[in-house]
């Protein structure tokens, strides 16, 4: 039987690891994982991508 992985996260994120770790560390150090600047930036980028006025990040 051929095993096909559902998702290869290390391969998918390999090129982004350094940037992701830096961002994660910044959020952890600031404690602003709720309503912090990264969340606000994410919401603005999602709204722009979707062509809407507002987007709200939720868990």
N, C-alpha and C positions, 0 to 999 in steps of 0.2 A: 504494500500500500504506500502511495506517495504522500508524504506529509508536507502540506503547504501551510506556512505560518500565516496566521490571521493578520498580524501587524508586527513589523520589525522596527520598533521604536528607536533602537540605537542607530540603525541605518538611516532612518528617516530624519533624525535630529542631529546626526553626527557633525555636519557642517555648521550647525547652529549652537553647538554645546557651549562654547566659550561665551557667546553673547547671552544665551539663556541663563547660564550660571551667574554671570555678572548682574543681570536683571533680577534674578531670584534673590541673590544676596542683598541687593539694594532694598528690595521690598521687605525682606526679613529684618534687616538692620533698622529700617525706619518704623516697622510695625504698622505701616499704612497699607495693609492688604485689602482694607475696606475703605472706599472713598478716597484712596490715595491718588497721586498724580498719574501712576501707571494705569489705574482703572479709568480715570477720566480720559487719558489719551486713547485707551482701547475703545471706549464708548464713542469717542469722536471719529476714530478711524472706521469703526463698524458702520456708524451712521452715514459717513461719506461713501463708503463702499456700497451700501444699500440704497443710497440716494434718498435718505429720509432726514428729517430735522434732528431726531433724537434716537439714541439707543441706550438701553440700560443693561449693564452687566449684572447677572444674578448667578447664584450658585447652582 
